Amino acid sequence: MTVRQLLEGGRIDQRLKLRELHVLSTVVGCGSMVKAAGQLAGC
């Protein structure tokens, strides 16, 4: 499931802040929280 599908599926976009959306997108793109944490730490 893509972030776009999550957003189109309901009102989740109204409750997420931009930073939280970036974190969610990174986790989905990386496939795991561990890999996303490593990538986000480099931001």
LINPEHU-V593130 format. One record per helix or strand of 3 or more residues. SS is the DSSP state (2 for helix, 1 for strand). FROM is the first residue (numbers start at 1). LEN is the number of residues. If there is no record, write none. Layout:
BEGIN
SS|FROM|LEN ; SS|FROM|LEN
END
This chain:
BEGIN
2|3|6 ; 2|12|3 ; 2|18|13 ; 2|33|9
END
